[in-house]
Amino acid sequence: MSELLDPFITVENVVFRRERRLIYDGISAHVPRGKITAIVGPSGAGKTTLLRLIGGQLIPGSGDIKVDGLVVNQLKRKQLFELRKRMGVLFQSGALFGELSVFDNVAFPLRVHTELDDDLIRLVVLMKLEAVGLRGAFDLMPYELSGGMQRRVALARAIALDPEMIMYDEPFVGQDPIGLGVLLALVKRLNQALDLTSIVVSHDLKETLSIADHVIMMANRVVAFEGTPQAMRGSEDRLVQQFLNGSPDGPVSFHYSAPPLLEVV
């Protein structure tokens, strides 16, 4: 695939453990520059963990995470801080500051990371809110907004610093059909308009694949599939088909790994 000749993110032979539990057993994957990449897979497969490795919150036991040529797990604190300025993150909860207005939530990263005067900050904030359709809600408090509107304010805050990439962690959870449609359209539109590299972690498989250019499927401690949504749908791999069809029986076990019952009773 030609877009993988210049990936924005490269995961190389990463092994990661949480205490004694092995999460990744030497995974490798690529995130194409300027595209929307969906990270999918069963619960507990390590999808959100991969976002944290990319952001440098976690360090792999071995292997490397490269973002635009920089090895994240080898960066010093100041270098990592500078890299994070190039990343936007939309958390599952939205993570808005409840005591701040919509305007002040979006203005927060601009006040912390820039030296813009108040007039310029106001202009940028209103532009970002306009992009997500909420300029008219600038003076409201988060508790006055619906869940979908809160998610859109969080998205405006995530793009406040004009990042090169955005990581979305379960952005569609709990959305009604209209809110879901709005968020899907926003992710696609913003990615194209701002020339972003976007990563979407989601269990909403049908909706996520409808906007994705590239898919990474995590399962059983490995990358089970990497490619286009079309290639994924056409895959004959049993694990991929089990996930696509929601089958209870298949390579992904229903039972969490445990010793035989008679050994523990």
C-alpha positions as CSV (number, residue, x, y, z in Angstrom):
1,M,0.0,0.0,0.0
2,S,1.6,3.2,-1.2
3,E,0.4,5.3,1.8
4,L,2.4,3.1,4.1
5,L,5.7,4.1,2.4
6,D,5.5,7.3,4.5
7,P,3.6,6.4,7.7
8,F,3.0,9.0,10.3
9,I,3.1,6.4,13.1
10,T,5.0,3.1,13.1
11,V,4.8,0.4,15.7
12,E,7.8,-1.9,15.6
13,N,7.8,-5.3,17.4
14,V,6.3,-3.9,20.5
15,V,6.0,-6.1,23.6
16,F,4.0,-4.7,26.5
17,R,2.9,-6.2,29.8
18,R,0.7,-5.1,32.7
19,E,2.4,-6.8,35.7
20,R,2.2,-10.5,34.7
21,R,-0.4,-10.1,31.9
22,L,1.0,-10.0,28.4
23,I,-0.9,-7.4,26.3
24,Y,1.2,-7.3,23.1
25,D,3.4,-10.1,21.9
26,G,5.6,-8.3,19.4
27,I,3.0,-6.2,17.5
28,S,3.9,-4.2,14.4
29,A,1.5,-1.8,12.5
30,H,1.4,1.5,10.6
31,V,-0.8,4.6,10.7
32,P,-0.9,6.3,7.3
33,R,-0.3,10.1,7.2
34,G,-3.3,12.2,6.5
35,K,-5.8,9.3,6.8
36,I,-8.3,8.0,9.3
37,T,-7.2,4.8,10.9
38,A,-9.6,2.7,12.9
39,I,-8.3,0.6,15.8
40,V,-10.8,-2.2,16.5
41,G,-10.9,-5.5,18.3
42,P,-12.5,-7.3,21.2
43,S,-12.7,-5.7,24.6
44,G,-9.4,-6.1,26.5
45,A,-7.3,-6.4,23.3
46,G,-5.3,-3.3,24.1
47,K,-6.7,-0.7,21.8
48,T,-6.7,2.2,24.3
49,T,-3.3,1.0,25.5
50,L,-1.9,1.6,22.0
51,L,-3.1,5.2,22.2
52,R,-1.3,5.6,25.5
53,L,1.9,4.2,24.1
54,I,1.7,6.6,21.1
55,G,1.2,9.5,23.5
56,G,4.1,8.4,25.7
57,Q,2.0,7.8,28.8
58,L,3.2,4.2,28.7
59,I,6.5,2.7,27.7
60,P,6.8,-0.7,25.9
61,G,8.9,-3.4,27.4
62,S,10.6,-3.8,24.1
63,G,10.2,-2.5,20.5
64,D,9.6,1.1,19.4
65,I,6.8,3.5,18.8
66,K,7.7,6.1,16.1
67,V,5.6,9.3,15.5
68,D,6.8,11.3,12.4
69,G,10.2,9.7,12.8
70,L,10.6,10.3,16.5
71,V,11.0,7.3,18.8
72,V,8.4,8.2,21.5
73,N,9.7,5.7,24.1
74,Q,13.2,7.3,23.8
75,L,12.2,11.0,24.1
76,K,13.2,13.0,27.1
77,R,10.5,14.9,29.1
78,K,10.8,18.2,27.2
79,Q,10.9,16.5,23.8
80,L,7.8,14.4,24.7
81,F,6.0,17.6,25.9
82,E,6.7,19.3,22.5
83,L,5.5,16.2,20.6
84,R,2.3,16.1,22.6
85,K,1.5,19.7,21.4
86,R,1.2,18.2,17.9
87,M,-1.4,15.7,19.2
88,G,-5.1,16.2,20.0
89,V,-7.0,13.7,22.1
90,L,-10.7,13.3,22.4
91,F,-11.4,11.2,25.5
92,Q,-14.4,8.9,25.8
93,S,-15.9,11.0,28.6
94,G,-15.1,14.3,26.8
95,A,-13.2,15.3,30.0
96,L,-14.5,18.9,30.0
97,F,-13.8,21.1,33.0
98,G,-17.2,21.3,34.7
99,E,-16.5,24.6,36.4
100,L,-15.5,26.3,33.1
101,S,-17.8,27.6,30.3
102,V,-17.7,26.1,26.8
103,F,-15.6,29.1,25.7
104,D,-13.1,28.7,28.6
105,N,-12.8,24.9,28.0
106,V,-11.8,25.5,24.4
107,A,-9.6,28.4,25.3
108,F,-7.7,26.5,28.0
109,P,-5.0,24.9,25.8
110,L,-4.5,28.2,24.0
111,R,-3.9,30.0,27.4
112,V,-1.6,27.3,28.6
113,H,0.5,26.7,25.5
114,T,0.5,30.0,23.6
115,E,1.1,33.7,24.2
116,L,-1.9,34.9,22.2
117,D,-3.7,38.0,23.5
118,D,-7.3,37.7,24.5
119,D,-8.7,39.1,21.3
120,L,-6.9,36.4,19.2
121,I,-7.9,33.7,21.7
122,R,-11.5,34.7,21.3
123,L,-11.3,34.6,17.5
124,V,-9.6,31.1,17.5
125,V,-12.1,29.7,20.1
126,L,-15.1,30.9,18.1
127,M,-13.7,29.5,14.9
128,K,-13.2,26.1,16.5
129,L,-16.7,26.1,17.9
130,E,-18.0,27.1,14.5
131,A,-16.2,24.1,13.1
132,V,-18.2,21.8,15.4
133,G,-21.5,23.7,15.0
134,L,-21.5,25.1,18.6
135,R,-20.5,28.8,18.3
136,G,-23.9,29.8,19.7
137,A,-23.2,27.7,22.8
138,F,-20.0,29.5,23.8
139,D,-21.3,30.9,27.1
140,L,-23.1,27.8,28.3
141,M,-21.7,25.4,31.0
142,P,-21.0,21.8,30.3
143,Y,-24.0,20.6,32.4
144,E,-26.3,22.6,30.2
145,L,-25.3,20.5,27.1
146,S,-26.3,17.1,25.9
147,G,-23.8,14.3,25.9
148,G,-23.3,14.7,22.1
149,M,-22.8,18.4,22.4
150,Q,-20.2,17.9,25.2
151,R,-18.3,15.6,22.9
152,R,-18.3,18.2,20.2
153,V,-17.0,20.9,22.6
154,A,-14.2,18.4,23.6
155,L,-13.4,18.0,19.9
156,A,-13.2,21.8,19.5
157,R,-10.8,21.9,22.4
158,A,-8.8,19.0,20.8
159,I,-8.2,21.0,17.6
160,A,-7.6,24.3,19.4
161,L,-3.8,24.1,18.8
162,D,-4.1,23.0,15.2
163,P,-2.6,19.5,15.9
164,E,-1.2,17.3,13.2
165,M,-3.0,14.2,14.6
166,I,-6.0,13.5,16.7
167,M,-6.7,10.3,18.7
168,Y,-10.3,9.5,19.5
169,D,-11.0,7.1,22.3
170,E,-14.5,5.6,21.9
171,P,-16.0,8.9,20.6
172,F,-19.4,7.4,19.7
173,V,-20.3,5.7,23.0
174,G,-23.7,6.6,24.2
175,Q,-24.7,8.7,21.2
176,D,-28.2,8.7,19.8
177,P,-28.4,8.1,16.0
178,I,-28.4,11.9,15.2
179,G,-25.5,12.6,17.5
180,L,-23.6,9.6,16.1
181,G,-24.2,10.8,12.6
182,V,-23.0,14.3,13.5
183,L,-19.8,13.0,15.1
184,L,-19.0,10.7,12.2
185,A,-19.4,13.6,9.7
186,L,-17.3,15.9,11.9
187,V,-14.4,13.4,12.2
188,K,-14.4,12.9,8.4
189,R,-14.8,16.6,7.6
190,L,-12.1,17.8,10.0
191,N,-9.7,15.2,8.9
192,Q,-10.0,16.4,5.3
193,A,-10.2,20.1,6.0
194,L,-7.3,20.2,8.4
195,D,-5.2,17.5,6.7
196,L,-5.1,15.5,10.0
197,T,-3.9,12.1,10.8
198,S,-6.7,10.6,12.8
199,I,-6.9,7.4,15.0
200,V,-10.3,6.2,16.1
201,V,-10.7,3.5,18.8
202,S,-14.2,2.3,18.7
203,H,-16.5,-0.7,19.3
204,D,-19.1,0.8,16.8
205,L,-17.7,-1.3,14.0
206,K,-20.1,-0.5,11.2
207,E,-20.0,3.3,11.7
208,T,-16.2,3.5,12.3
209,L,-15.5,1.4,9.1
210,S,-17.7,3.8,7.1
211,I,-15.3,6.7,7.6
212,A,-12.0,4.8,8.0
213,D,-9.3,4.6,5.3
214,H,-7.2,2.1,7.2
215,V,-7.9,-0.6,9.8
216,I,-5.8,-2.2,12.5
217,M,-7.5,-5.0,14.3
218,M,-6.1,-6.1,17.7
219,A,-6.8,-9.6,19.2
220,N,-5.1,-12.3,21.1
221,R,-2.0,-10.1,21.8
222,V,-1.2,-9.6,18.1
223,V,-2.3,-7.5,15.2
224,A,-4.9,-9.8,13.7
225,F,-5.5,-7.7,10.6
226,E,-4.2,-4.5,8.9
227,G,-5.5,-3.0,5.7
228,T,-8.5,-1.2,4.2
229,P,-12.0,-1.7,5.4
230,Q,-12.9,-3.3,2.1
231,A,-10.1,-5.9,2.5
232,M,-11.2,-6.5,6.1
233,R,-14.8,-7.3,5.0
234,G,-13.4,-9.7,2.3
235,S,-11.0,-11.4,4.6
236,E,-11.4,-15.2,5.1
237,D,-9.5,-15.2,8.4
238,R,-11.6,-16.9,11.0
239,L,-10.7,-14.4,13.7
240,V,-11.6,-11.4,11.5
241,Q,-14.9,-13.0,10.5
242,Q,-15.8,-13.8,14.1
243,F,-15.3,-10.2,15.1
244,L,-17.2,-8.8,12.1
245,N,-20.1,-11.2,12.6
246,G,-20.1,-11.0,16.4
247,S,-19.9,-14.8,16.7
248,P,-19.5,-16.1,20.3
249,D,-17.5,-19.1,19.1
250,G,-14.2,-18.8,17.4
251,P,-10.5,-17.9,17.9
252,V,-11.4,-15.2,20.4
253,S,-12.3,-17.1,23.5
254,F,-15.3,-16.2,25.7
255,H,-13.4,-17.3,28.9
256,Y,-10.5,-15.3,30.3
257,S,-7.4,-17.4,30.6
258,A,-7.4,-19.4,33.9
259,P,-6.2,-22.7,35.3
260,P,-8.5,-25.7,35.3
261,L,-11.4,-25.3,37.8
262,L,-10.5,-28.4,39.8
263,E,-7.0,-26.9,40.5
264,V,-8.4,-24.0,42.3
265,V,-11.4,-25.4,44.2
